[in-house]
Amino acid sequence: MIDYFALALGHGLLIVALLRLMARDELDEEVLAPEPTTAPVAEPDEPRRYRSGNRVRR
């Protein structure tokens, strides 16, 4: 048997949370994200050399 009180309480709390989120003033502000600043990555001169202990064994 379905407990209607538990269903109503759960859905009611979800509706209250949704209404509280929608009423926040922070949602009305449009703040632009800062431009990403990335430094160029230098390419290695030599290929990587692995020691025998660092290899993945399958």
Protein Blocks (a to p, Z undefined) as FASTA:
>chain_A
ZZfklmmmmmmmmmmmmmmmmmpmklmpccdddddddddddddfbdcdddfklpccZZ
